Structures are given as structure tokens and as C-alpha cells.
Amino acid sequence: MSNGNIDDEWNPARVAEILLTAERSHTARTSIQDEWPGLTLDVAYAAQDIALADRKSRGEVVTGVKLGLTSRAKQQQMGVNEPSVAWLTDAMALPAGLPIPRDRLIHPRAEPEIAFVLGKPLSGPGVTAAQALSAVDYVVGAIEIIDSRYAGFRFTLADAVADNNSSGVYLTGPVTRSIADVDLSMEACLMEVDGDIVDSATGSAVLGHPAEALAFAANTFGARGVSLQPGWVVLTGGMTDAITVEPGSRVAAHFTSLGSVTVAGG
């Protein structure tokens, strides 16, 4: 890598290919932004879209979107004041009863989430939380198994965005509720690992109310020319800190009214 011309050697397509290669080879790497300060959020989102095009060329279908950094504590930790968004595809959906596919992942961690399934299109900009909720068909509990392509989960915000917000796999629970039947800000969750409660939170941990996360997703994707579509899943972000999932363990998220979601560690 030559000095003085570092930006000439990098571009969004290269970033996308580096991270897709790390994902396919199950090999973690160091922060891209450490090597290339030109990795801005705009470039990172461009890389994210290029990676999505690659996934689609291999037969994957977009099934929703996901948010990251919806917790105020995580935002402060990363030195940012807003969440980030990324894509979900059918290859990321884990059917109920199957273990975490460790052969596809590097170092999986589990997060409990409140997820929306849309019944109507939702297009930004200018979408409010109330308007966002009007597009929801139903709400479910979920566990997202995140998996960074960066060693030790050490990365900048732009690194994470380029890496599709540390996407891995996710599963939703069997209990569905209408918006009117759930107090989303007060919906509580206990996170259990092998019978021990290791963390807890309520929906208010997600930007004060998960509907704010949905509105943010609609507005951010709207600025990119994308409308959220009926049937799409929207993962609103981790309610608790991410929990390392060891082989042979069992992780469960127990929600107040959204039932329980359980997955074996593989």
C-alpha cells in the first residue's frame, strides 16, 4: 500500500468484497477504518448496498431490515447520537428448532429484540413513530445472532455499517401480537443462558420506544430511495448487551407478552 495515495487504493466495492470474503471464509480481520480513514458512513452504506447486490446475485431475497445502536448506552460507547440500518435476507432467517449454524459464523453473540412485521409499505422521509406503527401488521419477540467480521468485535461505526451491522442470523418467536395489545415501551425481556438469567431490559431501551426505531429505519432507507415493504421483518435493535454464545449452550429470551424465543448454541 503506497503512502500518500491510500484513497486511490480503496473504494466501496473493495470494502464490500473484503467483508464478504471474511464472511465466507469465517475469518475475522482488523478494522478497515484503521487502514483507510476514508471509510465514512456514506462510503460504508455504499459498500453495504454493493454487498447486498452480491447476495442477491447468489439467490438471496431481501426480507427486511435491521437496526443497530438503538440503545443510548451503546450510542455513547460508540460516540454517536443515532442508530444505523442494514439489510436482512432470507438466508439470515433461522427456522425455529434449528441450532445456531456455527459453521457459517465467526464468533456469534445473541441479542433479544422486538421485531415488527409490516402490513403496509412504509416510505420516508418524514415518518413519525405513530405513522410507522400504522404500517405494522404484528409484533413478535426475536433473538438476533450477530456476528462481526472484525476480530474481538472491535470496530468503528463506519466499519459496522459496511459489515451490514454485524449481521448473522435471527429467529422470531411463535407468539404474535397486534400493536394495540402490547405496551412496547414497557415490554420486558429476561435473557437466559443455560437456566441462568444474565440480563434484562424493556422496550424503552430501544430509543425510548421501538416505534422510534421503525420510523428511523423508514426515514433512513427513504433517503436511500428504498421503501419498506409489506411482509418485511424489522429488527429494532438489541434490548440488552450482546451475549457470547458458547457451543452447546442454550439461549432464551423471555418476553412479558411476546412469549419466549429459544435457540441452541450449536
Number of C-alpha atoms within 10 A of each C-alpha: 8 8 6 7 9 13 13 9 10 14 16 20 16 13 24 24 15 16 25 18 14 17 21 11 13 17 16 20 16 15 18 20 16 12 12 15 11 17 24 16 16 14 18 26 25 20 25 26 19 19 24 22 13 15 16 13 10 9 12 16 15 18 19 21 22 22 22 25 26 26 22 17 13 17 16 12 10 13 11 13 12 15 22 23 25 24 20 24 20 13 15 19 16 20 13 14 10 13 17 24 15 15 9 15 23 21 22 25 22 26 22 33 28 28 23 29 20 23 15 16 15 26 22 21 18 13 20 16 17 12 14 24 22 14 20 24 18 19 25 25 28 29 29 26 27 23 23 28 32 23 14 11 17 13 20 15 22 22 27 27 25 28 27 29 24 21 25 27 24 24 23 25 20 13 15 18 15 12 16 9 11 14 13 20 16 15 18 21 26 20 27 18 21 12 11 11 14 13 17 17 19 21 24 16 20 28 21 17 20 26 25 20 28 31 23 27 30 28 23 21 20 18 13 13 11 14 18 24 19 17 16 21 25 26 32 31 29 26 27 24 18 16 19 16 20 16 13 12 14 18 25 24 27 21 25 15 18 22 16 21 22 22 23 19 21 15
